[in-house]
Amino acid sequence: MRTGTRLALFGLGVVVAFGGAYGIAGALIPRSAVSEWEKGTDMNDHGAAHSAADAPKGVSLAADGFTLSPVEAPKVVGETGELSFRILDVTGAAVTDYATSHDRELHLIVARSDGSGFRHAHPVLNGSTGTWSAPWKWTDAGSYRVFADFTPAGAEAPSLTLTRTVEVAGEFIPVAPQPSRVDDVDGYTVSLAGELTAGTSSRLTITVARDGEPNTTLEPYLGAFGHLVALREGDLAFLHVHADGDEPIAGQTAGPTIVFAAEAPTAGRYLLYLDFQVAGQVHTAEFVLDAAPSIH
């Protein structure tokens, strides 16, 4: 099975192009706005028309002939069950053949509409039915966005991130994300340096420490030493990337820093989730950054 197409590099870093809204999610975006985007009249720096492939991901349940089926999951907080879904092709048949990207055939990302309750999981595929599934239990009520990030098998297959909404019953206590550059998680202190400016590539450096000392035992996880998911507050537009640098080999360690190049298309608040692994254990640090308006 082929390896998924790798993201283009911007200078020395992997570009984190935080998303805007696009696609055919009629429940999320007015049809009139979608029609204007689909005309593709805007030109990029090279004079080529923007296409759907250039648009940010994670705001539509369908793209490029593929559709995320309705998601089955527990309906109330505390109920133990299974989260499951299928990816359907243009004929309505379930897709059963995928390319490997970031060491997996599919990445499942889940976050509540306010950015809380983030999870990154890897469900199991039933090759006969095309159903992806994972054990699941909700700890908090609310409206959750479920993202399926994958690349179908095939030489010209696109890399896609499709999304559905799942409602979970129970007492809802909203969270208002506030700017934060430091997160203490599982005994590690993870800090982020750098600024975001709309329309400009920015360098972000994340540092991992433990007991006040730099941590140099970061292990490869999903093909890199750090794995970043970014969601834009408001529409939860999604991008799934890895850190700068060559793909590590088994047994190699690194740290304490991980570097990303980030480009936010608009001013606003962005929610960042960093997965890193030490001693076989994956930890997730969370940050909130505000992107300044364009300097132009």
N, C-alpha and C positions, 0 to 999 in steps of 0.2 A: 504494500500500500504506500502511495507516495507521500512525501512530507509536504505539508501545507506551505503555500507561498509565504515567504518571509516578508516582514514589514520593511519598507524602505528606510534607509538611514539618513538622518539629517546631521551632517558633520560627524561628530564623535558620539552622538546619542541616538537612541531610538525615539522617534517622535511620538509624543503623547498629544494627539490632536483632539482635545476635548470636544464633545459633540454638540451639535445643534439638531433641530428636529427635521426629519425628512420622511419620505416613503409614503405608504398607503394606509397608515393607521388612522382610519376615519374617525375613530372614537377619541383620538388624541389630538389630531391636527385637522383644521378645516380643509375640505376638499379644494376650495378655491386656492388656498396657499400651496397645496400639493401640485395643482395644475401649473402654477407659475414656476415652481422649482423644476418640474419635469420638462419645461421648455428648454432648459439648459442654455440660456442665452448669455449668462455671465461667462467671462473669460478669465482663465488663470494667467499666471505670469508668463506662460509659454504660448499664450494665444489660443489654447485649446478650450473647447466648451466643457464646462463642468457636467459630469454625468452622475447617475445614481451611485456609481461605484465610488465616486469621490466624496459622497455625503457621509456624515457620521452615522454610526450604527446604533441599534438598540432602541428605536422608537417605533418599530413596525412589526406586525406579526407575520408579514410576508415580504419577500424580495427576490428578484431574479428567478422567479418560478418556483420558489420553495416557501412553504408555509409551516409555522409552528401550530400544531393542533391545540385544542383546548387542554389546559393542564389540570390533571386530577391530583388532588391533595387533601389532607385533613381540613375540615371546615371550621374547627374551633380550636382555641388555645388548649394545649395539653393533651390533645388526642394523638395517639400514636398510630401511624399509618405509613403510606407510601406516596411519594410525589412521582408522577409519571406523565409522559407526553410522547408524541411522535413528530418527526419531521416528514412532511408530505411533499412530493414533487408535483410538477405541473399537471399530472394526470390524476392526482389524489392518492397515489400509492405511497406507502411508507418507504422512506429511504433506509437502506440497510448497509450501505457501503460508504465509508468515510475516509478522508485523509487524516494523517496524524499531524497535529499542530500543537506545539508546546507540550510534547510527550503524551498527548491524549487525543482521542477522536472527537470528544465534545467536552466543553466546559460549561457547567451550570452555575450561574451567578444569580443570587436572590438578594433583594434589598427592599425594605419598606419604602413607601413613597416619600418619607422624610429622610431617607438615607440610613436609618438605623436597621439593626437586624441583618447586617451583611453576612452572607455565606458564599463560599466558593467550594463547590462539590463536583464529583465526577461520577455520575450515575452509570449504571450497567445497561448495555444494549442487549435486548432479546433479538437475536438475528433472524428468528422466524417471523416475528410480528412487527419488527422495527420499533418497538417500544423501549424508551429509555426510562429507568426507574431507580429510585434510591429511597431508603428508609427515611421517614420525615416526621418531625413534630414541631409545631409552632410554639414559641415561648411568649409571644406578644401578639395582640390583635392588631388589625389594620389592613390596609391595602398594600399588597406586595407585588413588585415587578419581578417576573421570572425571565431570565435571559438565557437563551441557548446559543453558545458561541461555537461554531463548527465550520468545517470545509468539506463539502461532499467530495467523493472520489471523482477523478476525471481531470484530464490535462488542463482544461480551461475552466474548471469549477471555481466559483467565487468563494471568498472567505466571508461568512455571514454571522450576524448577531441578530436573532429574532426574539421578540418579547411578547409576553402575555401578562395579564393582571389576575391575581388571585386574592379574593377577599377572605379574611379570617375573622370570625366572630369572637367577641369578648370585649372587655373594658379597654378602650383605646386611650392611650396617653401619648399625645404627639411630642416629638422632639424637635427643637429648633437648633440646627447645627450652627455653632459659633466658630470663628477662626481659631485654628489650633495647629501648632507646629511640633508639638511634643506629645508622645503617647507612651504611657507605661503599661506594658502588656507582659504578663507571665514572668515578671522579674527583669524584663529588658526595658531599657529606655531608648526609644526610637525618636529621632529628631529630624526635621526637614529644614533645609536652607535653600533660599532662592526665591525669586518673585515671578509672578505670572502677569504678563501684559497682553491684552487682546491683540491678535494678529502678529505677534512677535515670538520667535522661538526663544525659550528660556531654559536655562540649566537649573535642574533641581538635584540637590545632593541629599541623600538620606543616610544617616549615621546610626549604627546599632551599638549600644553599650550595655554592659551588665555589671552591677556593683561598682559603677563609676569608672570602669575600665573599658576601652574599646574592644569590641568583640570581633575576633578574626577567624571565627569558626563557622561562618555562614556556609551552608551546604547547597549543592545544586538542587533546585526544585523546579520542576516543569521546564527544564532546559536552561535555567538561568539562576543567578544568585539572589534575585529579587523579582517579584511578580506584582505588577501594578494594575489595578482596576480603577478607572476614574469615571465618576458620574457627575453630570451637571445638575445642580439643584434646580428644581422646577420641572424639568422634563425628563430627568434621569437619562439623558443621552449617554451612550456607553462607549468606552474604548478599553481594550484588553491588550496590554503590552508587556514586554519584558525589559529588563535593565540593559544598559549599554554594555558592550564587550562581546567577546567571542563566547560561544556556547561552552560551558565548563565540561570537564570529563569526570567520570565517576571517581570519588575519593578526593577530589580537589576541594579546597576550602578558600574562602576569601573574607573580606571585610576590613575595617568596619563600615566602609562607605559603598553605596550603590548610587549610580548616576543615571538620570533621565534627562532627555531634552523634551520640553513641554511647549505646546502651542495651543493657546485658548482662542477660539474664534471670536468670542464675545466677552465683554466685561461681565462679571458676575461671580457667584460662589460655586466652588468645585469641591466635591467630596472624593478623597483619595483613600484607597485601601491597599496596603502593602502586605503581601504574603512573603515570609522568609522562613527558612528551615535551619534549625540547629539541633544536632544530636538526634536526627530522625523525627523531630517534632516541628510541625508547622505552626507559626504564630502569625497573627494579623494585627498590624498597627493601622490606626485611622488618623487622617488629617483633614483639615478644612482650610482651603486657601481661597482668597478673593483675587480675581484677576482685575487689574486696573484697565481703564479704557485705553484704546489705541493711542500711541503717541503721535500718530500722523494727523 
